[in-house]
């Protein structure tokens, strides 16, 4: 087991990438604390993960929450080795139609709370631990209407490098995990369930591998970064997007 005896916090762990990551970590021997905003969803996720999981209600748009989450998680697991900062606010913020509070909440949840979570956790973490900050390819795609979300994920990439520099003396690794189009419940912010098929068809046009990703594929990359297999990987970014951002010219939309 690649994470035997390790203790991990995974934010946004009730669905999608966070839940897939929590399940995989537990299968690999880790104790996991997952956070979520909805009690019913949290309880259901804990049941799915099994006895290795603990759920803590946490709205990371509230800047008092990150410290409380870390303290409760540390107490529940009697230690801390891994953080996967996955929770995010994903809303469209078009110019001319976005309230300041919507923009600010996105930044609070996706950037400020991540910084505060890591800041509070670091004194409690074991040396040679691992921090995985979840980004998004939206920060480089320049999609219309995504200013807040893209800016927040660009902040994640920048923070990764700064935190890695600060924490290297303790052997704590900080890396970014960047998913592309992935089949998760986050699609509900983009379309109605009956429209998912059309949404997927449109997304695939921009993916060289000609398919959307699955949450487990991102989770496997998170497992790699959290494990000793990545023991000399620091301040790096692993992109799991089927080539969307790295080889866009190979996407079906450009095929003859």
Secondary structure, 3 states (H helix, E strand, C coil): CCCCCCEEEECCCCCHHHHHHHHHHHHCCCEEEEEECCHHHHHHHHHHHCCCEEEEECCCCCCCHHHHHHHHHHHHHCCCCEEEECCCCCCCCCCCCCCHHHHHHHHHHHHHHHHHHHHHHHCCCCCCCEEEEEEECHHHHCCCCCHHHHHHHHHHHHHHHHHHHHHHHHCCEEEEEEECCEECHHHHHCCCHHHHHHHHHHHHCCCCCCCCEEHHHHHHHHHHHHCHHHCCCCCCEEEECCCCCCCHHHCHHHCC
